[in-house]
Amino acid sequence: MKTNIKRLVCILLAAVMLSSFAGCAKEGEIPDGFVLASNEYCDFDFIVPETWTVSMSQGTVAAYATLDDPSSVSVMPGELENTDTTLDDWWKSYKSDLEDIYSNVTYVSEEDATLGGIKGRCYTFTATLGEDKEGEKKAVYRFEITAVIKYSRIYMMTFTSTEDRYENHTRTVTDIKEHFKFH
């Protein structure tokens, strides 16, 4: 009788342990075809397609598709000047900066978004980058910035692509956003 009770207890414990491990395995899992781009110094997990090239510089983590396809996704955290800054305040200031940097900025959309479980906003705009030797504008790029505020920091995930390649990467960017996690 004692042996049967011990076996039953062992089986129940094993079942409980297996079910808890199964729950953990799904959380934080990296989908097939993706790799973790962030490292232990980042306070977030950021995945990108395994075929993309990853670059890290001064707190910014970025990855681009190929040399022929300059589409990229980056995450850039930054300190806010004031702890009571809202996304609307930040965006007004940031828009001014964008217009100083890029030419022909056109705002396409602004909508609610979530990144790493934090509610924020997604801002989409187009702009012309570069000039050729004759001074003519080069390419029109589409930018999609998903911004959230966590404590007194702003986190910007930016998807950048030429207009003609933008649609090719929207599913990938959705996957990246869905798997983004703060620590």
Secondary structure, DSSP 4 states (H G I P E B T S, - for coil): -HHHHHHHHHHHHHHHHHHHHHHHHHTTPPPTTEEE---TTSSEE-EEETTSEEEEETTEEEEES-SS---EEEEEEEE-SSTT--HHHHHHHHHHHHHHHSEEEEEEEEEEEEETTEEEEEEEEEEEEEE-TTS-EEEEEEEEEEEEEETTEEEEEEEEEETTTHHHHHHHHHHHHHT-EE-
